Amino acid sequence: MKKSLLFLTIVVFTLYGCPKNPDVAVEGLPIKKAVIYRNGVGYFEREGEPDSQKVYFRVRTNKVSDFLASLAILQEGGTSIKGISFPTKIEEEPVICPPKVKPEKCKELQKKSGLMKVTLELAEGYEKIRVGYITETPLWRPSYRIVQEGKKLYLQSWGIVQNISGEDWKNIRLSLVAGSPISFETNLAYTYIPQRPMISDYGEVISSVPQSETTLAEEPPMASETELYANGRSYDIPQSMPSKSMASPITTPTTKEAKAKSKKKAPPRREDTISTNDKAEPSTSMIPKDNIQLASVVVEGGQTRYDIPQRVTIPDNNSTMVLIFSKKVDGELSYLFAPEYGVPDSSSHPFRVVRFKNTTGGLLEKGPLAIYEDGSFLGQGILNMLPANATTTVPFSLERGIALEVKKNSIERGGRLYKIEAGEIMIERDLVYQTEYKIKNGLDKSINIIIKHQRNANSRITEPNKGVEDNVGTNTALIKKDIEGFTTDILKVEEVKSYPQSVDWMSDIAEEAIKDYIQNNKSDTGNVKLLSQLLEIRDQLKKSYIKRDKLYQEQNELEKAQNETRANLKAIEKNPQASDLKMKLTERLDKNASRLQIISKDLIEIQMRISELKVRFDETKKQIKILEPEEINVGL
């Protein structure tokens, strides 16, 4: 590009409409520091040398509760605060009602525009003081750039900050915090007397003495407030406040010895100044030069804070845009097949994407991302919240030179011994989901495509391809595939979902599961012995059932033949010419009757054998107890 697009600080736009007075105003204590969060609040520090022992704050009505809930006094010079007072009545400012606004609405506006005077009374011998507090403020918004120059990929982050406080922020120190600490509104500024229950006094006599409860001390003992703040920890103010003593109506001043002790014990904070050290960049590069000082990253208390090194001035009702960092990251431009409902063609074509790892050392907030390659704008995407060292894939355009077809199928497979208890057997089967991606690369170059595979609930990928990223929480998996130019290739993904199922002991699937259990060297030896005996009894039972069924079948056929023979004899009973036929039929009846007698005898014997085997079978299976699924891979 002919001109660099880099600016360290940009005034973006002017906001219209401002309150009559600032949200928080005080003479002699201008704002020196602002820490803007992503939850609708900001922490501000005012610093100065008041002309008297009393410092008067005028706080807008809807800001009073936040102010009182977070007010902190950071002293220097060994002074102390005698007290903080404020009236219970709100001073209301006159409001000029627009012509079409109802009187009730006007009264509400007048109430909200009221001010409360909070008085801070200093002890004698006071010196310069600093006051910190939180108040509502627009959240800061990130805006990102991915810049590819040559084979290198750079990530830039800009922060947009808005000032609608009612006063100018002149030459302040500015910090932006990623992450949203818990914040809430209170009603500390308003008078409230709760209703209490009425207790009648009849002169009851206490008949027993309540006992106290004691908590024993633990080592190491709890640190003093000075040590807590010296170690960068605070329980009543944002983590980004300086590590100095905080005074309130009940705190004691910080001594020089305590300050020295706190400095000695303070552990080093994690600070990483992010800058670009690569020097082989073109003269029209979008990457800032080495001599430009960028924001430092401080990871503290689970939050990421970006401290802007330059002093910043933001007039009231204006916004500014500051460069936070510009850093080389590990990543690439690639392709992602991830069908989106709002992009119909994405069901058959992949997105062009940028894929990179967050190596900034801190959390990246959600924000828009613009992609540039060698000075040319490629597209835009949305970067979702990205923790440190996490990898993201951001789509920014649709690639129609690559097409995909998807086929799905499911089958049941396998059977493992799952549980045996109280004579009941359960096996574990696999429901196998098979997905086939047919990918046609119509480009004249080799590509690396990433498939966003929608996972089936509670399933697992049995034979994952190389580079599979199983994203827990999103129920998806990213699977990579290399494809040559002008070729078509197939990517197969198989998932397995296991489920338990009750089966009959005599079923084939139960037999297979038992045999696999016996053959596994991890199985319990006692259960293996019992199951082996059970299989022998089961085989005898099965043979006995087969023999019995054959006898029943033969018996039924013979009885049917006997009935037919008797019917035939009856039909020719009075025919004198059919004597030979009568003789044959009579011999057949006798022969079948003899065979039926033998079958009846065999059935009685086989039934007694079956009864005996069933008793032995039931007694043996009751001795087997398997409550935990065994690690036996069958049919995978």
C-alpha positions as CSV (number, residue, x, y, z in Angstrom):
1,M,0.0,0.0,0.0
2,K,1.2,3.5,-0.8
3,K,0.4,4.8,2.7
4,S,0.7,3.2,6.0
5,L,-2.7,2.5,7.7
6,L,-1.1,2.7,11.2
7,F,-2.1,5.4,13.7
8,L,-1.3,5.1,17.3
9,T,-4.3,7.1,18.5
10,I,-7.4,8.0,16.4
11,V,-10.3,10.2,17.5
12,V,-13.2,8.3,16.0
13,F,-16.4,10.4,16.4
14,T,-18.2,12.9,18.6
15,L,-21.2,11.8,20.7
16,Y,-24.2,14.1,20.8
17,G,-26.0,15.2,23.9
18,C,-24.3,15.7,27.2
19,P,-25.5,16.1,30.8
20,K,-25.6,19.5,32.3
21,N,-22.9,18.6,34.9
22,P,-20.3,15.8,35.1
23,D,-21.3,12.5,36.7
24,V,-18.6,13.0,39.4
25,A,-17.1,16.5,39.9
26,V,-14.6,17.8,42.5
27,E,-12.4,20.9,42.5
28,G,-8.7,20.4,42.7
29,L,-8.7,16.6,41.9
30,P,-8.7,16.1,38.1
31,I,-8.9,12.6,36.6
32,K,-5.4,11.1,36.2
33,K,-6.2,7.5,35.4
34,A,-9.0,5.5,33.8
35,V,-9.4,1.7,33.7
36,I,-12.2,0.7,31.4
37,Y,-13.8,-2.7,31.8
38,R,-16.1,-4.8,29.6
39,N,-19.1,-4.9,32.0
40,G,-20.3,-1.3,31.9
41,V,-18.1,0.2,34.6
42,G,-14.9,2.1,34.7
43,Y,-12.4,2.7,37.5
44,F,-11.2,6.2,37.8
45,E,-8.4,7.9,39.9
46,R,-8.3,11.6,40.8
47,E,-5.2,13.2,42.2
48,G,-4.4,16.6,43.6
49,E,-3.6,18.8,46.6
50,P,-6.9,20.2,48.0
51,D,-6.9,23.8,49.3
52,S,-8.7,22.8,52.5
53,Q,-9.3,19.9,54.9
54,K,-12.6,19.2,53.2
55,V,-13.0,17.9,49.7
56,Y,-16.5,18.2,48.2
57,F,-17.7,15.7,45.6
58,R,-20.8,16.3,43.6
59,V,-22.1,13.0,42.3
60,R,-25.1,12.5,40.0
61,T,-28.0,10.6,41.6
62,N,-27.8,7.5,39.4
63,K,-24.0,7.3,40.0
64,V,-24.0,7.7,43.8
65,S,-24.4,4.1,44.8
66,D,-21.5,2.9,42.6
67,F,-19.4,5.8,44.0
68,L,-20.1,5.0,47.7
69,A,-19.7,1.2,47.1
70,S,-16.2,1.6,45.7
71,L,-14.7,4.8,47.0
72,A,-11.1,4.2,48.0
73,I,-8.6,6.8,49.3
74,L,-4.9,6.3,48.3
75,Q,-2.8,8.5,50.5
76,E,0.7,9.8,50.4
77,G,2.6,11.5,53.2
78,G,1.2,9.7,56.2
79,T,-2.1,11.6,56.5
80,S,-5.4,10.1,57.4
81,I,-9.1,10.5,56.6
82,K,-11.3,11.7,59.5
83,G,-14.6,10.8,57.8
84,I,-16.9,10.8,54.8
85,S,-20.3,12.3,55.0
86,F,-23.2,12.8,52.6
87,P,-26.8,14.1,53.0
88,T,-29.9,11.9,52.7
89,K,-31.6,14.5,50.5
90,I,-30.8,14.8,46.9
91,E,-30.2,18.3,45.4
92,E,-32.4,18.4,42.3
93,E,-31.4,20.6,39.3
94,P,-33.9,22.4,37.3
95,V,-34.8,20.7,34.0
96,I,-36.3,22.4,31.0
97,C,-39.0,20.0,29.8
98,P,-39.4,19.6,26.0
99,P,-42.8,20.7,24.7
100,K,-44.1,17.2,24.0
101,V,-42.9,15.5,27.2
102,K,-45.4,14.7,29.9
103,P,-45.0,16.3,33.3
104,E,-44.6,12.9,35.0
105,K,-41.7,12.2,32.7
106,C,-40.2,15.6,33.3
107,K,-40.3,15.0,37.1
108,E,-38.5,11.7,36.5
109,L,-35.8,13.5,34.5
110,Q,-35.4,16.1,37.2
111,K,-35.0,13.4,39.9
112,K,-32.3,11.6,37.8
113,S,-30.5,14.9,37.2
114,G,-30.1,15.5,40.9
115,L,-26.7,15.8,42.6
116,M,-25.5,14.5,46.0
117,K,-22.7,16.3,47.8
118,V,-20.2,13.8,49.4
119,T,-17.8,15.4,51.8
120,L,-14.3,14.0,52.4
121,E,-12.8,15.4,55.6
122,L,-9.0,15.2,55.9
123,A,-6.9,15.2,59.1
124,E,-4.5,18.0,59.7
125,G,-1.2,17.8,57.9
126,Y,-2.7,16.3,54.8
127,E,-0.7,16.2,51.6
128,K,-1.5,15.2,48.0
129,I,-4.2,12.5,47.9
130,R,-5.6,10.2,45.3
131,V,-9.2,9.0,45.2
132,G,-10.4,5.9,43.3
133,Y,-13.9,4.8,42.5
134,I,-16.0,3.0,39.9
135,T,-18.9,4.5,37.9
136,E,-20.9,3.5,34.9
137,T,-19.2,4.0,31.6
138,P,-19.6,2.5,28.1
139,L,-17.6,-0.7,27.7
140,W,-14.5,-0.5,25.5
141,R,-14.7,-2.4,22.2
142,P,-11.9,-4.2,20.5
143,S,-11.2,-4.1,16.7
144,Y,-8.7,-6.6,15.2
145,R,-6.6,-6.8,12.1
146,I,-4.8,-9.9,10.6
147,V,-2.0,-8.8,8.3
148,Q,-0.2,-11.3,6.1
149,E,3.1,-10.0,4.7
150,G,5.1,-12.6,2.8
151,K,4.8,-15.8,4.8
152,K,4.4,-14.0,8.2
153,L,1.1,-13.4,9.9
154,Y,0.5,-10.5,12.3
155,L,-2.3,-9.8,14.7
156,Q,-3.2,-6.2,15.6
157,S,-5.7,-5.1,18.2
158,W,-7.2,-1.6,18.6
159,G,-9.4,-0.5,21.4
160,I,-12.3,2.0,21.1
161,V,-13.1,4.0,24.2
162,Q,-16.0,6.4,24.6
163,N,-16.2,9.3,27.1
164,I,-19.7,10.4,28.1
165,S,-18.8,11.3,31.7
166,G,-19.6,15.0,31.4
167,E,-16.0,16.2,31.6
168,D,-12.9,16.0,29.5
169,W,-10.2,13.3,30.2
170,K,-7.0,15.3,29.8
171,N,-3.6,13.6,29.6
172,I,-4.7,10.5,31.6
173,R,-3.2,7.1,31.9
174,L,-5.5,4.6,30.2
175,S,-5.9,0.9,30.7
176,L,-8.3,-1.5,29.1
177,V,-9.3,-4.8,30.8
178,A,-10.3,-7.9,29.0
179,G,-12.8,-10.0,31.0
180,S,-15.9,-9.0,33.0
181,P,-15.6,-8.9,36.8
182,I,-18.9,-9.1,38.6
183,S,-20.5,-5.7,39.2
184,F,-23.9,-4.7,40.4
185,E,-26.0,-1.7,41.5
186,T,-26.7,-0.9,45.1
187,N,-29.0,1.5,47.0
188,L,-26.4,2.8,49.5
189,A,-27.3,6.4,48.9
190,Y,-31.0,6.1,49.9
191,T,-32.7,6.0,53.3
192,Y,-34.4,2.7,54.0
193,I,-35.9,1.4,57.2
194,P,-36.9,-2.2,56.9
195,Q,-40.0,-3.5,58.7
196,R,-39.2,-5.5,61.8
197,P,-41.3,-8.1,63.6
198,M,-43.0,-7.1,66.8
199,I,-41.9,-9.1,69.8
200,S,-44.1,-8.8,73.0
201,D,-42.2,-8.5,76.3
202,Y,-43.6,-10.8,78.9
203,G,-40.5,-11.0,81.0
204,E,-39.3,-14.4,79.8
205,V,-36.4,-15.9,81.8
206,I,-33.5,-17.3,79.7
207,S,-33.0,-20.8,81.0
208,S,-29.8,-21.6,79.1
209,V,-26.7,-19.7,78.0
210,P,-25.9,-19.8,74.2
211,Q,-22.5,-21.2,73.5
212,S,-20.0,-19.3,71.3
213,E,-18.3,-20.9,68.3
214,T,-14.5,-20.7,67.9
215,T,-12.5,-20.9,64.7
216,L,-8.9,-21.9,65.4
217,A,-6.1,-19.8,63.8
218,E,-4.3,-21.2,60.7
219,E,-0.7,-20.8,59.5
220,P,0.4,-18.6,58.0
221,P,-1.6,-15.9,59.7
222,M,-3.7,-13.5,57.7
223,A,-1.6,-10.7,56.1
224,S,-2.2,-7.1,57.1
225,E,-3.9,-4.7,54.7
226,T,-0.6,-3.2,53.8
227,E,0.8,-6.5,52.8
228,L,-2.3,-7.5,50.9
229,Y,-2.2,-4.4,48.8
230,A,1.6,-4.6,48.4
231,N,1.2,-8.0,46.9
232,G,-1.2,-6.7,44.2
233,R,-4.3,-8.1,45.9
234,S,-7.4,-6.2,46.8
235,Y,-10.8,-7.5,47.9
236,D,-12.8,-4.3,47.7
237,I,-11.5,-2.5,44.6
238,P,-10.7,-3.6,41.0
239,Q,-7.5,-5.6,40.5
240,S,-6.0,-2.9,38.4
241,M,-5.7,-0.4,41.3
242,P,-2.2,0.5,42.4
243,S,-0.6,-1.5,45.2
244,K,-0.7,1.2,47.8
245,S,-2.4,1.6,51.1
246,M,-6.1,2.5,51.0
247,A,-7.6,4.6,53.8
248,S,-11.2,4.8,54.9
249,P,-12.8,6.1,58.1
250,I,-11.6,2.9,59.9
251,T,-8.2,2.4,58.4
252,T,-4.8,3.5,59.7
253,P,-2.2,5.5,57.7
254,T,0.6,3.8,55.9
255,T,4.0,4.3,57.5
256,K,7.4,4.6,55.6
257,E,8.4,1.3,57.2
258,A,5.3,-0.4,55.9
259,K,5.8,1.0,52.5
260,A,9.4,-0.2,52.4
261,K,8.2,-3.6,53.6
262,S,5.5,-3.8,51.0
263,K,7.9,-2.9,48.2
264,K,10.3,-5.6,49.5
265,K,7.6,-8.3,49.6
266,A,5.8,-7.4,46.4
267,P,6.2,-10.2,43.9
268,P,7.0,-9.3,40.3
269,R,3.9,-9.0,38.1
270,R,3.7,-10.7,34.8
271,E,4.2,-8.0,32.2
272,D,4.9,-8.7,28.5
273,T,5.5,-5.7,26.3
274,I,4.2,-6.8,22.9
275,S,6.1,-5.4,20.0
276,T,7.3,-6.6,16.6
277,N,11.0,-7.5,16.3
278,D,11.0,-8.6,12.6
279,K,13.0,-6.1,10.6
280,A,12.5,-7.4,7.0
281,E,9.3,-5.6,6.4
282,P,8.6,-3.5,3.3
283,S,8.6,0.3,3.5
284,T,4.8,0.5,3.1
285,S,4.2,-2.2,5.8
286,M,1.1,-2.0,8.0
287,I,3.3,-3.4,10.8
288,P,4.5,-0.7,13.4
289,K,8.3,-0.2,13.6
290,D,10.4,-1.2,16.5
291,N,10.7,2.3,17.9
292,I,6.9,2.5,18.6
293,Q,6.0,1.7,22.1
294,L,2.9,-0.5,22.4
295,A,0.7,-1.5,25.3
296,S,2.0,-3.8,28.0
297,V,0.0,-6.9,29.0
298,V,-0.5,-7.6,32.7
299,V,-2.3,-10.8,33.6
300,E,-3.4,-10.4,37.2
301,G,-6.3,-11.9,39.2
302,G,-7.6,-13.9,36.2
303,Q,-7.9,-10.7,34.1
304,T,-5.9,-9.3,31.3
305,R,-5.1,-5.6,31.4
306,Y,-3.6,-3.6,28.6
307,D,-1.8,-0.5,29.8
308,I,-1.5,2.2,27.1
309,P,2.0,3.7,27.4
310,Q,1.1,7.1,26.0
311,R,-1.0,9.7,27.9
312,V,-4.4,10.0,26.3
313,T,-6.8,12.9,26.0
314,I,-10.5,12.2,25.3
315,P,-12.9,15.2,25.3
316,D,-16.3,14.8,26.7
317,N,-18.8,13.2,24.3
318,N,-15.9,11.9,22.1
319,S,-14.4,8.6,21.4
320,T,-10.8,7.5,20.7
321,M,-9.2,4.5,19.1
322,V,-5.8,3.3,20.5
323,L,-3.4,0.6,19.2
324,I,-3.0,-2.0,21.8
325,F,-0.6,-4.5,20.2
326,S,0.8,-5.8,17.0
327,K,2.3,-9.2,17.2
328,K,3.5,-12.0,15.0
329,V,1.4,-15.1,15.5
330,D,1.5,-18.7,14.4
331,G,-1.2,-19.2,11.8
332,E,-2.2,-19.5,8.1
333,L,-4.9,-18.7,5.6
334,S,-6.9,-21.8,4.9
335,Y,-10.3,-23.2,4.1
336,L,-13.1,-24.4,6.4
337,F,-16.2,-26.4,5.5
338,A,-18.7,-25.3,8.2
339,P,-22.3,-25.0,6.8
340,E,-24.2,-21.9,8.2
341,Y,-27.9,-21.4,8.1
342,G,-27.6,-17.8,7.0
343,V,-25.2,-18.7,4.1
344,P,-27.1,-21.3,2.0
345,D,-24.2,-22.0,-0.4
346,S,-22.0,-22.9,2.5
347,S,-23.7,-26.3,2.5
348,S,-21.6,-27.2,-0.6
349,H,-18.7,-24.7,-0.5
350,P,-16.1,-24.0,2.2
351,F,-15.2,-20.6,3.7
352,R,-11.8,-19.0,3.3
353,V,-10.5,-18.6,6.9
354,V,-7.7,-17.3,8.9
355,R,-6.4,-19.6,11.6
356,F,-4.0,-18.6,14.3
357,K,-3.0,-19.1,17.9
358,N,-3.4,-16.5,20.6
359,T,0.2,-16.0,21.8
360,T,-0.3,-12.5,23.2
361,G,-0.3,-13.9,26.8
362,G,-3.7,-12.5,27.6
363,L,-7.4,-12.9,26.8
364,L,-8.8,-11.5,23.6
365,E,-12.3,-10.2,23.7
366,K,-14.9,-10.7,21.0
367,G,-14.7,-8.2,18.2
368,P,-14.6,-7.6,14.4
369,L,-11.6,-8.9,12.5
370,A,-10.3,-7.4,9.2
371,I,-8.0,-9.6,7.1
372,Y,-5.3,-8.1,4.8
373,E,-2.8,-9.9,2.6
374,D,0.2,-7.9,1.2
375,G,-1.7,-4.6,1.6
376,S,-5.0,-5.9,0.0
377,F,-8.2,-6.2,2.0
378,L,-9.6,-9.8,1.8
379,G,-12.7,-9.7,4.0
380,Q,-14.0,-9.5,7.6
381,G,-14.9,-12.0,10.3
382,I,-15.8,-12.0,14.0
383,L,-13.2,-13.1,16.5
384,N,-15.0,-14.7,19.5
385,M,-13.5,-14.5,23.0
386,L,-10.2,-16.3,22.8
387,P,-8.2,-17.4,25.9
388,A,-4.4,-17.3,25.9
389,N,-2.7,-20.1,23.9
390,A,-6.0,-21.1,22.3
391,T,-6.4,-21.4,18.5
392,T,-9.2,-19.9,16.5
393,T,-10.5,-20.3,12.9
394,V,-12.3,-17.2,11.6
395,P,-14.2,-17.3,8.2
396,F,-14.1,-14.2,6.1
397,S,-15.3,-15.2,2.6
398,L,-16.8,-18.1,0.6
399,E,-14.7,-20.2,-1.8
400,R,-16.7,-21.5,-4.8
401,G,-13.8,-23.2,-6.4
402,I,-14.1,-26.0,-4.0
403,A,-17.2,-28.2,-3.6
404,L,-18.3,-30.9,-1.1
405,E,-20.9,-33.6,-0.9
406,V,-21.9,-35.2,2.4
407,K,-23.3,-38.7,2.9
408,K,-24.4,-40.2,6.3
409,N,-25.2,-43.7,7.4
410,S,-25.5,-45.7,10.7
411,I,-25.2,-49.3,11.6
412,E,-25.1,-51.5,14.8
413,R,-22.0,-53.4,15.5
414,G,-20.2,-55.4,18.2
415,G,-21.3,-56.7,21.6
416,R,-19.3,-56.7,24.9
417,L,-20.2,-58.1,28.3
418,Y,-21.4,-55.2,30.2
419,K,-23.0,-56.4,33.4
420,I,-24.2,-59.6,35.2
421,E,-26.2,-59.3,38.4
422,A,-28.9,-61.5,40.0
423,G,-28.8,-63.9,37.0
424,E,-29.5,-61.1,34.4
425,I,-27.0,-60.4,31.6
426,M,-26.5,-57.1,29.8
427,I,-24.2,-56.5,26.9
428,E,-22.9,-53.3,25.4
429,R,-23.4,-52.6,21.7
430,D,-22.1,-49.9,19.4
431,L,-24.2,-47.6,17.2
432,V,-21.8,-46.6,14.5
433,Y,-22.3,-43.3,12.6
434,Q,-20.5,-43.1,9.3
435,T,-20.0,-39.8,7.5
436,E,-18.4,-39.5,4.1
437,Y,-17.2,-36.1,2.7
438,K,-16.5,-36.0,-1.0
439,I,-14.3,-33.1,-1.7
440,K,-13.6,-31.7,-5.2
441,N,-10.7,-29.2,-5.5
442,G,-11.3,-27.1,-8.6
443,L,-8.3,-24.8,-7.8
444,D,-5.0,-25.1,-9.6
445,K,-3.1,-25.5,-6.3
446,S,-2.9,-27.9,-3.4
447,I,-5.1,-26.9,-0.4
448,N,-5.5,-27.8,3.2
449,I,-9.1,-27.9,4.1
450,I,-10.6,-28.1,7.6
451,I,-13.9,-29.9,8.0
452,K,-16.1,-28.8,10.9
453,H,-17.7,-32.1,11.7
454,Q,-20.9,-32.0,13.8
455,R,-20.5,-34.6,16.5
456,N,-23.3,-37.0,17.5
457,A,-24.2,-36.7,21.1
458,N,-22.2,-38.9,23.5
459,S,-20.2,-40.5,20.7
460,R,-16.5,-40.9,20.1
461,I,-14.4,-40.8,17.0
462,T,-13.0,-44.4,16.6
463,E,-10.2,-43.8,14.2
464,P,-9.4,-40.1,14.1
465,N,-7.4,-38.7,11.2
466,K,-4.2,-36.8,11.8
467,G,-4.7,-33.3,13.2
468,V,-8.3,-33.9,14.6
469,E,-9.3,-31.2,17.2
470,D,-12.2,-32.5,19.3
471,N,-13.8,-29.3,20.7
472,V,-15.5,-30.1,24.0
473,G,-18.4,-27.9,24.7
474,T,-19.4,-27.2,21.1
475,N,-20.0,-30.8,20.2
476,T,-17.9,-30.5,17.0
477,A,-14.6,-31.7,15.7
478,L,-12.2,-30.0,13.3
479,I,-10.6,-32.5,10.8
480,K,-7.9,-31.5,8.4
481,K,-7.4,-32.9,4.9
482,D,-4.8,-32.1,2.2
483,I,-6.0,-32.2,-1.4
484,E,-4.0,-31.7,-4.6
485,G,-5.2,-29.3,-7.3
486,F,-7.9,-30.4,-9.8
487,T,-8.5,-33.6,-7.8
488,T,-11.4,-35.3,-5.9
489,D,-10.8,-37.0,-2.6
490,I,-12.9,-38.8,0.1
491,L,-12.7,-38.1,3.9
492,K,-14.4,-40.7,6.1
493,V,-15.3,-40.1,9.7
494,E,-16.6,-42.8,11.9
495,E,-18.2,-42.3,15.4
496,V,-19.3,-44.8,17.9
497,K,-22.0,-44.5,20.6
498,S,-22.2,-47.4,23.0
499,Y,-25.3,-48.4,24.8
500,P,-26.2,-51.3,27.2
501,Q,-28.9,-53.8,26.3
502,S,-30.5,-56.8,28.2
503,V,-30.3,-60.0,26.2
504,D,-31.3,-63.7,26.7
505,W,-28.6,-66.0,27.9
506,M,-29.3,-68.4,25.1
507,S,-28.9,-65.8,22.3
508,D,-25.9,-65.8,19.9
509,I,-24.9,-62.3,20.9
510,A,-24.7,-63.3,24.6
511,E,-22.6,-66.3,23.7
512,E,-20.1,-64.1,21.7
513,A,-19.9,-61.6,24.5
514,I,-19.2,-64.3,27.1
515,K,-16.5,-66.0,24.9
516,D,-14.7,-62.6,24.4
517,Y,-14.8,-62.0,28.1
518,I,-13.2,-65.4,28.8
519,Q,-10.5,-64.9,26.2
520,N,-9.5,-61.5,27.6
521,N,-6.6,-61.7,30.0
522,K,-7.9,-58.8,32.1
523,S,-11.0,-60.6,33.1
524,D,-11.6,-61.9,36.6
525,T,-10.4,-65.5,36.9
526,G,-13.3,-66.5,39.2
527,N,-15.9,-65.2,36.7
528,V,-14.0,-66.8,33.8
529,K,-14.2,-70.2,35.5
530,L,-18.0,-69.9,36.2
531,L,-18.7,-68.5,32.7
532,S,-16.8,-71.4,31.1
533,Q,-18.9,-73.9,33.1
534,L,-22.0,-71.9,32.1
535,L,-21.1,-72.2,28.4
536,E,-20.7,-76.0,28.8
537,I,-24.1,-76.3,30.4
538,R,-25.5,-73.9,27.8
539,D,-24.2,-76.1,25.0
540,Q,-25.8,-79.2,26.5
541,L,-29.0,-77.3,27.0
542,K,-28.9,-76.1,23.4
543,K,-28.4,-79.6,22.1
544,S,-31.1,-80.9,24.3
545,Y,-33.5,-78.2,23.1
546,I,-32.7,-79.1,19.5
547,K,-33.2,-82.8,20.1
548,R,-36.5,-82.1,21.9
549,D,-37.7,-79.9,19.1
550,K,-36.9,-82.6,16.6
551,L,-38.8,-85.2,18.6
552,Y,-41.8,-82.8,18.9
553,Q,-41.8,-82.2,15.2
554,E,-41.6,-85.9,14.4
555,Q,-44.4,-86.6,17.0
556,N,-46.6,-84.0,15.4
557,E,-46.0,-85.4,11.9
558,L,-46.7,-89.0,13.1
559,E,-49.9,-88.0,14.9
560,K,-51.0,-86.2,11.8
561,A,-50.2,-89.2,9.7
562,Q,-52.1,-91.5,12.1
563,N,-55.2,-89.3,11.9
564,E,-55.1,-89.4,8.1
565,T,-54.6,-93.2,8.1
566,R,-57.6,-93.7,10.4
567,A,-59.7,-91.5,8.2
568,N,-58.6,-93.6,5.2
569,L,-59.4,-96.8,6.9
570,K,-62.9,-95.6,7.9
571,A,-63.5,-94.5,4.3
572,I,-62.8,-98.0,2.9
573,E,-64.2,-99.9,5.9
574,K,-67.2,-101.4,4.0
575,N,-65.4,-102.0,0.7
576,P,-64.7,-105.8,0.4
577,Q,-62.3,-105.2,-2.5
578,A,-59.9,-103.1,-0.5
579,S,-58.7,-105.8,1.9
580,D,-55.1,-105.5,0.8
581,L,-55.2,-101.7,1.3
582,K,-56.8,-102.1,4.7
583,M,-53.9,-104.4,5.7
584,K,-51.3,-101.9,4.6
585,L,-53.0,-99.1,6.5
586,T,-53.4,-101.2,9.6
587,E,-49.7,-102.1,9.5
588,R,-48.8,-98.4,9.1
589,L,-50.9,-97.5,12.2
590,D,-49.2,-100.1,14.3
591,K,-45.7,-99.0,13.1
592,N,-46.5,-95.3,13.8
593,A,-48.0,-96.2,17.2
594,S,-44.8,-98.0,18.2
595,R,-42.7,-95.1,17.1
596,L,-44.9,-92.7,19.0
597,Q,-44.4,-94.7,22.1
598,I,-40.6,-94.5,21.7
599,I,-40.8,-90.7,21.1
600,S,-43.0,-90.2,24.1
601,K,-40.4,-92.1,26.2
602,D,-37.5,-90.1,24.7
603,L,-39.4,-86.8,25.3
604,I,-39.8,-87.6,29.0
605,E,-36.1,-88.4,29.3
606,I,-35.0,-85.3,27.4
607,Q,-37.4,-83.1,29.4
608,M,-36.0,-84.4,32.6
609,R,-32.4,-83.7,31.3
610,I,-33.4,-80.2,30.3
611,S,-34.9,-79.6,33.8
612,E,-31.7,-80.8,35.4
613,L,-29.5,-78.6,33.1
614,K,-31.7,-75.5,33.7
615,V,-31.4,-75.9,37.5
616,R,-27.6,-76.2,37.1
617,F,-27.6,-73.3,34.7
618,D,-29.6,-71.0,37.0
619,E,-27.5,-71.9,40.0
620,T,-24.3,-71.2,38.2
621,K,-25.3,-67.8,36.7
622,K,-26.4,-66.6,40.1
623,Q,-22.9,-67.0,41.3
624,I,-21.6,-64.6,38.7
625,K,-21.5,-60.9,39.5
626,I,-20.0,-58.3,37.1
627,L,-21.0,-54.7,38.0
628,E,-18.3,-52.7,36.1
629,P,-18.0,-52.8,32.3
630,E,-14.9,-54.6,31.3
631,E,-12.3,-52.9,28.9
632,I,-12.9,-55.3,26.1
633,N,-12.8,-53.9,22.5
634,V,-14.9,-56.1,20.3
635,G,-16.0,-55.2,16.8
636,L,-14.2,-51.8,16.7
